[in-house]
Amino acid sequence: MLYTTTIASVLGLASVSSAHMIMNTPVPFGKSTLNNSPLAADGSDFPCKQRTGVYSAEGASNTMAIGSSQPLSFVGSATHGGGSCQISVTYDENPTKSSSFKVIHSIEGGCPIKGVAGNNGDSASAVDPDTYSFTIPSSLPTGTAVLAWTWFNKIGNREMYMNCAPITITGASSKRSEDDLDDLMTRNATQFVERDTAAFDALPDMFVANVGNGCGTVDSADLKFPAPGDSLELDGTATATPVAPTGSCASAVAAASGTAGAAAPAVTSEASAAPVAASSAPTVPGGVFATVASSADVPSAATSVPVAASSVEASPVVASSPATPASAAASSVEASPVVAPSAAASVAASSASPASTGTIGTGSAIVAGTACTTEGMWNCIGGSSFQQCASGTWSVVQQLAAGTSCTSGQTMNIDIVAIVAPKPKRAIRFSAEHVRRHVQHFS
């Protein structure tokens, strides 16, 4: 009887071990090769469960607009009593151990299941009955990125689970009517919103534990994240108090994220005030991201973004809300303002940009981390993406916002030009009565 019971127990554990959780939405990378086991205890497959085809999209496409709410769901039944989860983002195309993942949402308790003491069955294909959501914050620059879901189980072996997914972050959707857009195009407006990466760099680093990095979690307790960020969801039961991790977790998180400390938040100003510089250079510089404002006029002219060539990356930031007071260090750094010329002046500046900005080279992508000599130099790649020389090395390549382009090559002043295609006109015959009503309406 003892033998039979032992065999049954082993078979039961085997069935459960094959039924761990996988992120269902957003759709992860390499779904055909993604297994549902935790990360290796020695961290050898960190991040994103390294394997052949780890970053193969396999048709996965997750488009997310700034400010939108996104669903988070799972497949599997070995829920281990729930636990705590985080959603993080990196702009590295193929993340490595040195990539910087930044947290945009944390769930303490009740993730990936609520109110279940152990497992929820033994089927690897079972749909998790609980679903979650997270919001894409305005601190994220637009472009292609990688999203990570991480989970620290409440009951069982001390483990860390991690699935990654390709995402495309877009600007907030516009609510203007077609007539409004026609009017804006006629007025040839040039308003841009420019977002520095300082706000992204200021987000907390993704928590990493149970992968041989000196940081661990407590068994039979929901994890309390040391730095959950501003978006925190508490889904544990009323009797479950989240517990802090054990070990040297501060240094472990910094080492795993590729950062030595938190970057300073972005410094913004009123649109009518002079722009100011970021208080410190980000560890992984990304330059300026130009996107079309959802409530602003549609652009049709170039906006020149001069960059201060100094040891501190100075990128002007324009915002519509009041600024957070800048530190003394920030106020001592002089930043070049954003130049928003008139339509005629913009065309002239655009045509003369090669001579005035000293554009060189063909604009081929340079491997991130490669040494560079001219601090503040921009490299426009194919007119659709860019990188910058900052702190002596080239940054990662970032995509320009949809509908904008730059002149290929290396230059100290990057020109980001809005591409506005003329809207096709339709020949429509209106009755005299229709015209009369509209004339009366506007008279």
C-alpha positions as CSV (number, residue, x, y, z in Angstrom):
1,M,0.0,0.0,0.0
2,L,2.9,2.3,0.8
3,Y,4.4,1.6,-2.6
4,T,1.2,2.3,-4.4
5,T,0.7,5.6,-2.5
6,T,4.2,6.6,-3.2
7,I,3.8,5.9,-7.0
8,A,0.5,7.8,-7.0
9,S,2.2,10.8,-5.3
10,V,5.0,10.9,-7.8
11,L,2.6,10.7,-10.7
12,G,0.5,13.5,-9.1
13,L,3.6,15.7,-8.8
14,A,4.5,15.0,-12.4
15,S,1.2,16.0,-13.7
16,V,1.2,19.2,-11.6
17,S,4.8,20.1,-12.6
18,S,3.8,20.1,-16.3
19,A,0.8,22.4,-15.6
20,H,2.6,25.6,-14.5
21,M,1.4,29.0,-15.8
22,I,2.0,30.7,-19.1
23,M,1.0,34.2,-20.0
24,N,-1.8,34.1,-22.6
25,T,-2.3,37.8,-23.2
26,P,-0.3,39.7,-24.1
27,V,0.8,37.0,-26.6
28,P,4.4,36.0,-25.6
29,F,7.5,35.5,-27.8
30,G,8.3,32.1,-29.1
31,K,5.0,30.5,-27.9
32,S,5.8,27.2,-29.7
33,T,9.0,26.8,-27.7
34,L,7.9,28.4,-24.4
35,N,7.5,25.9,-21.6
36,N,5.6,26.7,-18.4
37,S,8.4,26.0,-15.9
38,P,10.0,28.7,-13.7
39,L,13.4,30.3,-14.5
40,A,16.4,28.1,-13.7
41,A,17.5,28.3,-10.0
42,D,20.9,29.6,-11.2
43,G,19.4,32.3,-13.4
44,S,21.0,30.8,-16.5
45,D,17.9,31.4,-18.6
46,F,17.2,34.9,-17.3
47,P,15.7,37.0,-18.7
48,C,12.6,35.7,-20.7
49,K,13.5,32.0,-20.4
50,Q,16.5,32.0,-22.8
51,R,16.2,29.2,-25.4
52,T,16.4,28.7,-29.2
53,G,13.8,31.1,-30.7
54,V,13.3,33.0,-27.5
55,Y,12.6,36.3,-29.3
56,S,10.8,34.8,-32.3
57,A,7.5,36.7,-32.6
58,E,5.7,33.8,-34.4
59,G,3.0,36.3,-35.5
60,A,2.6,37.8,-32.0
61,S,1.6,41.5,-32.3
62,N,0.6,43.4,-29.2
63,T,-0.1,47.1,-30.0
64,M,-0.8,49.3,-26.9
65,A,-1.7,53.0,-26.9
66,I,-0.5,55.3,-24.2
67,G,-3.2,55.5,-21.5
68,S,-5.0,52.4,-22.6
69,S,-6.0,49.5,-20.4
70,Q,-4.5,46.1,-21.4
71,P,-5.7,42.6,-20.5
72,L,-3.5,40.2,-18.6
73,S,-4.5,36.5,-18.7
74,F,-3.0,33.1,-18.2
75,V,-3.2,29.4,-19.1
76,G,-2.4,26.6,-16.7
77,S,-3.5,25.2,-13.3
78,A,-0.4,25.0,-11.1
79,T,-1.2,28.3,-9.5
80,H,0.7,27.6,-6.2
81,G,-1.7,29.6,-4.1
82,G,-1.3,32.7,-6.2
83,G,1.5,35.1,-5.2
84,S,2.7,38.4,-6.5
85,C,3.3,39.6,-10.1
86,Q,4.9,42.5,-11.9
87,I,4.6,43.9,-15.5
88,S,7.8,45.5,-16.7
89,V,9.1,47.0,-20.0
90,T,12.5,47.3,-21.7
91,Y,13.4,48.9,-25.0
92,D,16.1,46.4,-25.8
93,E,15.1,44.5,-28.9
94,N,16.6,41.2,-27.6
95,P,16.9,41.6,-23.8
96,T,20.0,40.2,-22.0
97,K,21.0,40.0,-18.3
98,S,22.2,43.6,-18.5
99,S,18.9,44.9,-19.9
100,S,17.0,47.4,-17.8
101,F,13.4,46.4,-17.2
102,K,11.2,49.1,-15.6
103,V,8.0,48.3,-13.6
104,I,4.7,49.7,-14.8
105,H,2.3,47.6,-12.7
106,S,2.6,45.4,-9.6
107,I,0.1,43.0,-8.0
108,E,0.7,41.9,-4.4
109,G,-1.2,38.7,-3.6
110,G,-3.8,36.9,-5.7
111,C,-1.8,36.6,-8.8
112,P,-2.1,34.6,-11.1
113,I,-5.2,33.3,-9.2
114,K,-7.4,34.7,-6.3
115,G,-8.7,32.8,-3.4
116,V,-7.2,29.4,-4.2
117,A,-5.1,27.9,-1.4
118,G,-3.1,25.5,-3.7
119,N,-3.3,24.5,-7.3
120,N,-6.4,24.8,-9.5
121,G,-6.3,21.4,-11.1
122,D,-3.7,19.6,-13.1
123,S,-4.3,20.7,-16.7
124,A,-1.6,22.6,-18.6
125,S,-4.2,23.9,-21.1
126,A,-6.8,25.1,-18.5
127,V,-7.7,28.7,-18.8
128,D,-7.1,30.7,-15.6
129,P,-10.5,31.9,-14.4
130,D,-9.0,35.2,-13.1
131,T,-7.9,38.0,-15.4
132,Y,-6.2,41.2,-14.7
133,S,-5.4,44.5,-16.4
134,F,-2.7,47.2,-16.5
135,T,-2.5,50.7,-17.9
136,I,0.2,51.9,-20.3
137,P,1.6,55.0,-18.5
138,S,2.5,58.2,-20.3
139,S,6.1,57.8,-19.0
140,L,6.7,55.2,-21.7
141,P,8.2,56.4,-25.0
142,T,6.5,55.3,-28.1
143,G,8.0,52.6,-30.3
144,T,8.8,48.9,-30.2
145,A,9.6,47.4,-26.8
146,V,9.5,44.1,-24.8
147,L,7.0,43.5,-22.0
148,A,7.8,41.1,-19.2
149,W,5.4,39.3,-16.8
150,T,7.1,38.0,-13.6
151,W,5.6,35.9,-10.9
152,F,6.7,34.9,-7.4
153,N,4.6,31.9,-6.3
154,K,3.2,31.9,-2.7
155,I,3.3,28.1,-2.0
156,G,6.0,25.6,-3.1
157,N,9.6,25.9,-4.2
158,R,11.0,29.4,-4.1
159,E,10.8,30.2,-7.8
160,M,10.6,33.1,-10.3
161,Y,8.5,32.8,-13.4
162,M,9.1,35.1,-16.4
163,N,7.4,35.4,-19.8
164,C,8.2,38.1,-22.4
165,A,6.2,39.5,-25.2
166,P,6.8,41.9,-28.1
167,I,4.8,45.1,-27.9
168,T,4.4,48.3,-29.9
169,I,3.6,51.4,-27.9
170,T,1.7,54.1,-29.8
171,G,0.5,57.6,-29.0
172,A,-2.9,58.2,-27.3
173,S,-5.7,57.9,-29.8
174,S,-7.2,61.1,-31.2
175,K,-10.8,61.9,-30.7
176,R,-10.9,64.7,-33.2
177,S,-13.5,64.5,-36.0
178,E,-12.6,64.2,-39.6
179,D,-13.7,67.8,-40.2
180,D,-11.4,68.9,-37.3
181,L,-8.4,67.1,-38.9
182,D,-9.2,68.7,-42.3
183,D,-9.2,72.1,-40.6
184,L,-5.9,71.4,-38.8
185,M,-4.2,70.2,-42.0
186,T,-5.3,73.4,-43.7
187,R,-3.8,75.5,-41.0
188,N,-0.5,73.7,-41.4
189,A,0.2,73.4,-37.7
190,T,3.5,72.3,-36.3
191,Q,2.9,71.3,-32.6
192,F,4.9,68.4,-31.3
193,V,5.1,66.7,-27.9
194,E,8.7,65.7,-27.0
195,R,9.3,63.2,-24.3
196,D,12.7,62.6,-22.8
197,T,13.5,59.1,-21.5
198,A,14.1,60.5,-18.0
199,A,10.5,59.7,-16.9
200,F,11.0,56.1,-18.1
201,D,14.3,55.7,-16.4
202,A,12.8,57.0,-13.1
203,L,10.4,54.0,-13.0
204,P,11.4,51.3,-10.5
205,D,13.6,48.4,-11.6
206,M,11.9,45.0,-12.0
207,F,12.3,42.8,-8.9
208,V,14.4,39.7,-9.4
209,A,14.8,36.9,-6.9
210,N,15.2,33.1,-6.5
211,V,17.6,32.9,-9.4
212,G,20.9,32.6,-7.5
213,N,21.3,36.3,-7.1
214,G,21.3,36.5,-3.3
215,C,17.7,37.6,-3.0
216,G,14.9,35.3,-2.0
217,T,11.2,35.2,-1.1
218,V,9.4,33.7,1.9
219,D,7.4,30.5,1.5
220,S,3.6,30.5,2.2
221,A,3.4,34.3,2.0
222,D,2.6,36.8,-0.7
223,L,5.6,38.9,-1.7
224,K,5.7,42.6,-0.8
225,F,7.7,44.3,-3.6
226,P,10.5,46.6,-2.4
227,A,9.6,49.1,-5.2
228,P,6.1,48.3,-6.6
229,G,5.8,51.7,-8.4
230,D,2.8,54.0,-8.5
231,S,0.5,51.4,-10.1
232,L,-0.1,48.8,-7.3
233,E,-2.9,46.3,-7.1
234,L,-3.7,44.5,-3.8
235,D,-5.5,41.2,-4.6
236,G,-4.5,39.1,-1.5
237,T,-7.2,38.1,1.0
238,A,-7.8,40.3,4.1
239,T,-5.9,37.9,6.3
240,A,-2.8,37.7,4.1
241,T,-0.2,40.3,4.7
242,P,2.5,40.6,2.1
243,V,6.0,39.8,3.3
244,A,9.2,41.5,2.3
245,P,11.9,39.5,0.5
246,T,15.0,38.1,2.2
247,G,18.7,38.5,1.4
248,S,20.6,41.2,-0.5
249,C,17.8,42.2,-2.8
250,A,18.7,45.9,-3.4
251,S,22.0,45.0,-5.0
252,A,20.5,42.0,-6.8
253,V,17.8,44.1,-8.5
254,A,20.4,46.7,-9.6
255,A,22.7,44.0,-11.0
256,A,19.9,42.3,-12.9
257,S,18.5,45.5,-14.3
258,G,21.8,46.8,-15.6
259,T,21.6,49.9,-13.5
260,A,23.7,51.2,-10.6
261,G,20.9,53.4,-9.2
262,A,17.6,55.1,-9.9
263,A,17.7,57.8,-12.6
264,A,16.3,61.2,-11.8
265,P,12.7,62.0,-13.0
266,A,12.1,64.1,-16.0
267,V,12.0,67.9,-15.4
268,T,9.2,69.6,-17.3
269,S,7.9,73.1,-17.8
270,E,4.9,75.0,-19.0
271,A,4.7,75.1,-22.8
272,S,5.3,78.9,-22.7
273,A,8.3,78.6,-20.4
274,A,11.9,78.0,-21.2
275,P,12.7,74.2,-21.3
276,V,15.1,72.8,-18.7
277,A,17.5,69.9,-18.8
278,A,17.1,66.5,-17.1
279,S,18.8,66.4,-13.7
280,S,21.2,63.6,-14.6
281,A,22.2,61.5,-17.6
282,P,20.3,58.2,-17.7
283,T,22.3,55.0,-17.4
284,V,20.8,53.7,-20.7
285,P,20.3,56.9,-22.8
286,G,17.6,56.9,-25.4
287,G,17.4,60.5,-26.5
288,V,14.3,62.5,-27.4
289,F,11.0,60.8,-28.6
290,A,8.8,63.0,-30.7
291,T,5.2,62.0,-30.9
292,V,2.1,63.8,-32.3
293,A,-0.1,65.1,-29.5
294,S,-3.5,63.5,-29.4
295,S,-5.2,66.9,-28.7
296,A,-2.8,69.0,-30.7
297,D,-2.6,70.2,-34.3
298,V,-1.4,67.8,-37.0
299,P,2.2,68.7,-37.8
300,S,3.6,69.4,-41.3
301,A,6.9,71.2,-40.7
302,A,10.3,70.3,-39.2
303,T,11.2,70.7,-35.6
304,S,14.9,71.1,-34.9
305,V,16.1,69.7,-31.7
306,P,19.6,71.1,-30.8
307,V,21.5,69.0,-28.2
308,A,23.9,70.4,-25.7
309,A,27.3,68.7,-26.2
310,S,28.3,68.1,-22.6
311,S,28.9,65.3,-20.1
312,V,25.3,65.6,-19.0
313,E,22.6,64.8,-21.6
314,A,20.4,67.9,-21.9
315,S,17.1,67.3,-23.6
316,P,14.3,69.9,-23.4
317,V,11.0,68.6,-22.4
318,V,7.7,70.4,-23.3
319,A,4.6,69.5,-21.2
320,S,1.1,70.9,-20.7
321,S,1.2,70.4,-16.9
322,P,3.1,72.4,-14.3
323,A,6.6,71.2,-13.6
324,T,8.1,69.5,-10.6
325,P,10.6,71.9,-9.1
326,A,14.1,71.2,-10.5
327,S,17.1,70.5,-8.3
328,A,20.0,72.9,-8.1
329,A,22.1,70.5,-10.2
330,A,19.4,70.6,-12.9
331,S,19.2,74.4,-12.9
332,S,23.0,74.7,-13.4
333,V,22.9,72.8,-16.7
334,E,22.1,74.9,-19.8
335,A,19.7,73.2,-22.2
336,S,19.1,74.3,-25.8
337,P,15.5,75.1,-26.5
338,V,13.2,73.4,-29.0
339,V,12.9,75.5,-32.1
340,A,9.4,75.4,-33.6
341,P,9.7,77.5,-36.8
342,S,7.0,78.7,-39.1
343,A,6.0,76.6,-42.1
344,A,8.1,78.7,-44.4
345,A,11.1,78.8,-42.1
346,S,10.8,75.1,-41.4
347,V,11.0,74.2,-45.1
348,A,14.1,76.3,-45.5
349,A,15.7,74.8,-42.5
350,S,14.9,71.3,-43.7
351,S,16.4,71.8,-47.1
352,A,19.6,73.3,-45.6
353,S,19.9,70.8,-42.8
354,P,22.9,68.8,-44.2
355,A,25.1,71.9,-44.3
356,S,23.9,73.5,-41.1
357,T,24.0,70.4,-38.9
358,G,27.1,68.6,-40.3
359,T,25.4,65.3,-41.1
360,I,27.9,62.6,-41.8
361,G,27.8,58.9,-42.7
362,T,25.0,56.8,-44.0
363,G,23.1,56.3,-40.8
364,S,23.8,52.6,-40.2
365,A,22.9,51.2,-36.8
366,I,25.7,51.0,-34.3
367,V,25.7,48.2,-31.7
368,A,24.6,49.6,-28.3
369,G,27.5,50.1,-25.9
370,T,30.0,50.7,-28.6
371,A,32.4,53.5,-27.7
372,C,31.8,56.9,-29.3
373,T,33.9,60.1,-29.1
374,T,31.5,63.0,-29.8
375,E,29.2,63.4,-26.9
376,G,25.6,64.3,-27.9
377,M,26.0,63.1,-31.5
378,W,22.8,61.7,-33.0
379,N,22.7,58.8,-35.5
380,C,19.5,58.7,-37.7
381,I,19.1,55.3,-39.1
382,G,17.1,54.9,-42.4
383,G,15.0,57.9,-41.5
384,S,12.8,55.9,-39.1
385,S,15.0,55.3,-36.0
386,F,17.8,56.8,-34.1
387,Q,20.4,56.5,-31.3
388,Q,22.7,58.9,-29.4
389,C,26.3,59.1,-28.2
390,A,25.9,59.6,-24.4
391,S,28.4,59.0,-21.6
392,G,30.9,57.7,-24.1
393,T,28.8,54.9,-25.7
394,W,26.1,54.6,-28.3
395,S,22.6,54.1,-26.9
396,V,20.1,51.4,-28.0
397,V,18.3,52.1,-31.2
398,Q,14.8,53.7,-30.8
399,Q,12.0,54.0,-33.3
400,L,10.6,57.5,-34.2
401,A,7.0,58.1,-33.7
402,A,4.7,57.0,-36.5
403,G,4.4,59.8,-39.1
404,T,7.8,61.3,-38.5
405,S,11.2,60.9,-40.0
406,C,14.8,62.2,-39.7
407,T,17.7,62.6,-42.1
408,S,19.9,59.5,-42.2
409,G,23.4,60.0,-40.8
410,Q,25.2,61.3,-37.8
411,T,24.6,64.9,-36.7
412,M,24.7,67.1,-33.6
413,N,21.3,68.6,-34.4
414,I,18.7,66.0,-35.3
415,D,15.8,67.2,-37.5
416,I,12.5,65.3,-36.8
417,V,10.1,66.0,-39.6
418,A,6.4,65.2,-39.6
419,I,5.2,63.4,-42.7
420,V,1.7,64.6,-43.6
421,A,0.4,63.1,-46.7
422,P,-2.2,65.2,-48.6
423,K,-5.7,63.8,-48.0
424,P,-7.3,62.7,-51.3
425,K,-10.2,65.0,-52.3
426,R,-13.5,63.7,-53.4
427,A,-15.8,65.4,-55.9
428,I,-19.2,65.6,-54.2
429,R,-22.3,67.3,-55.6
430,F,-24.4,69.1,-53.0
431,S,-27.9,70.4,-53.5
432,A,-28.6,74.1,-53.4
433,E,-30.7,73.5,-50.2
434,H,-27.8,71.7,-48.5
435,V,-25.4,74.6,-49.3
436,R,-28.0,77.2,-48.1
437,R,-28.4,75.5,-44.7
438,H,-24.6,75.5,-44.2
439,V,-24.3,79.1,-45.2
440,Q,-27.0,80.0,-42.7
441,H,-25.3,78.0,-40.0
442,F,-22.0,79.8,-40.3
443,S,-23.3,83.3,-41.0
